[in-house]
Amino acid sequence: MNSAKLNMVAGAVLSVLLVTMGLGIVSDIIFHAEDPAIPGYEIVVADADSSAAPAEEAPQVEPIAVRLASASAENGEKLTRACAACHDFTQGGANKVGPALWGVLGRAPASHEGFRYSGAMQEYAQSAGSWDYENLDAFLAAPKAVVSGTSMGYAGMKKPADRADLVAYLRTLAESPMALPEAPAAEPEAPAEGAETPAEGAETPAANQ
């Protein structure tokens, strides 16, 4: 191979190298990316104390004595249809899966003749005293919460108004219905901010009438 051909081959190789280098430089210019100050991705964790929503308070339920004032025994009788498979509500009625409920209000728990109560209900009876309005209302709301281990499979009646209606009906299942409980006295309203209050010993307008 003469020198002319060698020069041509060398020139071709050099040209390819120059083109390749040029393309690399141009690519770096076009697709250049700045290196991040902090490598990787920053994960922002929310502050649990500041972002956590405040826990909702349980709704305040009026005492059974207050609810009974507007309760409907007629509606309560309709609610017993869901209980009729397990309980008899007539006077002298027989026990079923559950005890007969005539006269249940005011009766001692686990005391109806002829019915075999669970050990949990018998234990509850030692401290409960009787099925008064408050005990019955609480038990109807959540039987297993009041008597842990009870054999009663009922999940509970969640609406306070429905429980008041049912208790009002159960009250009628007696020859002499139990006296209604006295509703607690309403707390006096606090005076509005900025309102004047009579000084001690000062006469009010009513005192002069």
C-alpha positions in Angstrom: 0.0 0.0 0.0 1.5 3.3 -1.1 1.6 6.4 1.1 -1.2 8.1 -0.8 -3.6 5.3 0.2 -2.4 5.3 3.7 -3.0 9.0 4.0 -6.5 8.6 2.6 -7.3 5.9 5.2 -5.8 7.9 8.0 -7.8 10.9 6.9 -11.1 8.9 6.8 -10.5 7.5 10.3 -9.7 11.0 11.6 -12.8 12.4 10.0 -15.0 9.8 11.6 -13.4 10.5 15.0 -14.0 14.2 14.5 -17.6 13.7 13.5 -18.2 11.4 16.5 -16.7 13.9 18.9 -18.7 16.7 17.4 -21.9 14.9 17.7 -21.2 14.1 21.4 -20.5 17.8 22.1 -23.6 18.9 20.3 -25.7 16.3 22.2 -24.4 17.5 25.5 -25.3 21.1 24.7 -28.8 20.2 23.5 -29.7 17.7 26.3 -27.7 19.2 29.1 -29.3 18.7 32.6 -28.3 20.4 35.8 -27.3 18.0 38.6 -29.7 18.4 41.6 -28.3 20.0 44.7 -29.6 17.0 46.7 -29.5 13.6 44.9 -32.7 11.5 44.9 -36.3 12.6 45.6 -37.4 14.5 48.7 -40.3 12.9 50.5 -42.4 15.4 52.5 -44.1 13.9 55.5 -47.0 15.8 56.9 -46.9 16.8 60.5 -49.3 14.4 62.3 -50.1 16.9 65.0 -51.0 19.8 62.7 -52.8 17.9 59.9 -54.7 15.3 61.9 -58.4 16.1 61.9 -59.9 16.5 65.4 -61.8 13.5 66.6 -65.6 13.9 66.4 -67.4 13.9 69.6 -70.2 11.4 70.1 -73.6 13.0 69.7 -75.2 13.9 73.0 -78.2 11.6 73.7 -81.0 13.0 75.8 -81.9 11.0 79.0 -84.6 8.4 78.6 -86.8 10.5 80.9 -86.7 13.4 78.5 -87.4 11.2 75.4 -90.3 9.4 77.0 -92.2 12.8 77.3 -92.6 12.7 73.5 -92.4 8.9 72.9 -95.1 7.0 71.1 -96.2 3.6 72.6 -98.1 2.9 69.4 -94.9 3.2 67.3 -93.1 1.1 69.9 -95.6 -1.7 69.4 -94.8 -1.7 65.7 -91.1 -2.0 66.6 -91.8 -5.2 68.5 -92.6 -7.0 65.2 -88.9 -7.6 64.7 -88.7 -9.1 68.2 -91.8 -11.4 68.0 -89.8 -14.4 66.7 -87.9 -14.5 70.1 -90.2 -12.9 72.6 -93.9 -13.1 73.5 -95.5 -9.8 74.7 -98.9 -11.0 75.8 -100.0 -11.5 79.4 -99.2 -15.0 80.5 -97.3 -15.7 77.2 -94.9 -18.5 76.9 -91.1 -18.2 76.8 -89.5 -18.6 73.3 -85.9 -18.2 72.4 -86.0 -15.3 74.8 -88.2 -14.7 77.9 -91.7 -13.4 77.7 -91.7 -9.7 78.2 -95.1 -8.9 79.8 -94.2 -7.0 82.9 -90.5 -6.7 82.1 -90.3 -3.0 83.1 -89.5 -3.0 86.8 -88.7 -6.7 86.9 -85.4 -8.0 88.2 -83.1 -9.3 85.4 -82.8 -13.0 84.9 -85.9 -13.6 87.0 -88.7 -14.7 84.7 -90.0 -18.0 85.7 -89.2 -21.0 83.4 -86.5 -19.3 81.3 -82.9 -20.5 81.4 -80.8 -17.3 81.5 -77.1 -17.2 80.5 -74.5 -16.9 83.2 -73.6 -13.4 82.0 -77.2 -12.2 82.5 -77.4 -13.8 86.0 -74.2 -12.0 86.9 -75.6 -8.7 85.6 -78.7 -9.2 87.7 -76.6 -9.1 90.9 -75.7 -5.5 90.3 -78.4 -4.1 88.1 -81.3 -4.3 90.6 -84.1 -4.1 88.1 -85.0 -3.3 84.5 -85.7 0.3 85.2 -86.0 2.9 82.4 -82.2 3.7 82.3 -81.1 0.0 82.4 -83.6 -1.1 79.8 -82.7 1.9 77.5 -78.9 1.1 77.7 -79.4 -2.6 77.1 -81.6 -2.1 74.1 -79.0 0.3 72.6 -76.1 -2.3 72.9 -76.9 -5.6 74.6 -73.5 -7.1 74.4 -71.9 -3.9 75.7 -74.1 -3.9 78.8 -74.0 -7.6 79.4 -70.8 -9.0 78.0 -71.4 -12.7 77.1 -75.2 -12.5 76.8 -76.7 -15.1 74.6 -79.0 -12.5 73.0 -78.0 -12.2 69.4 -79.7 -8.8 68.9 -77.2 -6.1 67.8 -79.0 -3.2 69.4 -81.4 -0.4 68.5 -79.3 2.6 67.6 -81.9 5.4 67.3 -82.6 6.9 70.8 -86.2 8.0 69.7 -87.0 4.4 68.7 -85.8 3.1 72.0 -87.9 5.6 73.8 -91.0 4.4 71.8 -90.2 0.8 72.5 -89.8 1.4 76.3 -93.0 3.4 76.3 -94.8 0.4 74.8 -93.2 -2.0 77.3 -94.4 0.2 80.1 -98.0 -0.5 79.0 -97.4 -4.3 79.4 -98.5 -4.3 83.0 -101.7 -4.2 85.0 -100.3 -1.2 86.8 -97.8 0.6 84.5 -94.6 1.9 86.2 -94.5 5.6 87.0 -92.7 7.7 84.4 -89.3 8.9 85.4 -88.9 12.6 86.3 -87.0 14.5 83.7 -83.9 16.3 85.0 -84.3 20.0 85.5 -82.9 22.2 82.7 -79.7 24.0 83.6 -80.1 27.8 83.8 -78.7 29.6 80.9 -75.6 31.7 81.5 -76.1 35.4 81.1 -75.0 36.9 77.8 -71.6 38.5 77.8 -71.8 42.1 78.7 -75.2 41.8 80.3 -75.6 43.5 83.7 -76.4 41.5 86.7 -78.1 43.0 89.8 -75.7 43.8 92.6 -76.0 41.8 95.8 -78.8 43.1 97.9 -80.2 45.3 95.2 -83.9 45.1 94.6 -85.2 43.8 91.3 -88.3 45.2 89.6 -90.3 42.2 90.7 -89.6 43.0 94.3 -91.6 46.2 94.1 -94.7 44.6 92.6 
